[in-house]
């Protein structure tokens, strides 16, 4: 059985990302398909707010979150010393998750107990995603939901302006900052 260790500290509270692929943040949210729950794990680059990975599943477990991280690692430059920040969900404190991050040189960071806005970028992303695409729709198939997620990620990265990025898109921000 996988053991859990929740003694991980918030390692990014004093860290400022000065470029892409220095600090990634992640979380999981719940979505309904035909009255059944689906779980969406997403990874953002904290510097540019760019979505870099994601995974959708019928189960909320370590495989869901690890799949999202591995997808991000394939797309981006995974370097030793990358910080990954999340809440204290069971999938993130699972020994399998911790070992994979450690084996790949990733420094794991978690919200301080009782401090929800330690992961504000992810909370904001999911709030915007649900307000802009989920709350006004009912999904009868997982295929429909996947299509909306894919469309939104493209929109979010390539067309959605962010006040925190001086009203640029995540893609444009990364390109303009070098």
N, C-alpha and C positions, 0 to 999 in steps of 0.2 A: 504494500500500500504506500502511496505517495505521502510523505510527511510534509508538514507545513512549518515554516519559520516566518513569523511576522515581526522580527526584530530589525527589519530593514529601515534605515533612516531616510529622511528627505535629504537627498544629496544635491538637489538642484536649487534649493532655496537661495543659495548665494551665487549660483552659476548663471552667467548671462551668455546666451548663445550669440556668437559673433559671426556665424556662418552656418550653412546647412550641415546636417549630419553630425551635429555635436550633441544635441539634446532632442530625443524623441519622446513623445507622450502618448499614452494609450488608455483605452477604456472599452467597456462593453455596454451596450444598451439592448433593450428588449423591443421587439417589433412583432406585430400580429399578422399572420397569414391565415385567412379562413378560420379564425377563432383559435389558432394554435400559435404559441410563442416561437419566435426565431430570435437568435442572439447574434448581434453584429459587433465584432471587435474591430476597432480602427486604430491606426497609428498615424500621428501627425509629426511633422518636423516643427519643433517649437519656434525656430528662427523665422521660417517663412509661412507657417500655418498650413503648409502643403500636406495633403493626404498622401502618405507614402505606402500604406498597406492596409489591407482589410480582409476579413473573413466572416462568412455568414454560416450559421449552423443551427440545427435543431437542439443542440446541447450546449450549455454554458459550462465549459470545462477548460482544462489546460491546453488541449489540442486546438480549440478555437483560437485562443490568444496566441499560441505558439505559431499557428499557421499564418496569422496576420503578421507577426513579427518576421517570420521567414520570408514572406512575400515582400515585405519592405526591404529586407536585407538583400534580396535578389535584384531589386530595382535600383537601390541606392548604394553608396559607398559605405560598407560596414567596416569601420575602423575600430581598433582597440581603443578604449577610452570613451566611446560613445556612452552617454547617459540615457537610460530609459526610465521614465517616470510614469507611475500609475497609482490607482487607489490600492487599497489593501484587500481586493477581491481574492477569493480562494484560488482562482486560476493564476494569479500573479505571485502568490506566496507558495505555490506548489514547488516542491523540490525539483521536479523535472524542468520547470520553467527557469528557476534560479540557476540550475546547472547549465542549461543551454546558453543563457546569457553569459554566465561566467566563462564557459568554454570558448565563447566567441569574443571575450574581452569587453563585454558590455557591463557598465556600472549600473546596478539596479537602484532605483530610488522610489520611495512611496510617500504618499500623503502622510503628514503628521496626523496622529489620531485626533479626530474631531475637527479637522481643518479641511473643509470641502474645497475651498478655492485654491488649494495647492495644485490642482489640476484644471485650472480655469479654462485653458485653451480647449481641452477635450470636452468639458461641460458645455462650453459655448458652441463648439462644432455640433454636438448632438442636439442642442436646443435649436439651432438654426436649421439643421437638416430636418428635424421633425416638424418644425413650424412651416418650412418651405415645401416639403414633399410628402410627409407622412400623414399628418393630422387631417388633411382634406381627402385622403384616399382610403379605400378599403381594398385589400389585396386578397384575391381568391387563390392565387398560386405563388409559389416561391419564385418562379421564373419572372413574374411581374415585379415582385419586390426587388429581385436582383437587377432587373433592367433599370429601375428607378435609382437604386444605389449607384450603379455604374454611371448613369447619366448625371446624377448629382455630384459625384466626385469629379467628373470632367468639368462640370459647370463651376464647382467650388474652386478647383485649382486654376482654371483657365479664364473664367469670366467674372467671378464674384469678387467685387472690390472689398477690401478690408481697411477699416479706419486705422487699425494698428500698423498697417503697412503703407501708410500715407496714400490710401485709396488706390492701391495697386492689387493685382491678383497675386496669389502665391507664386505662380510660375513667373510672372513678370518681375516680382520682387527678387526672386533668386537670380534671374538673369541680370537684372540691373545692379545687383550687389556683388556680382562677380563670380 
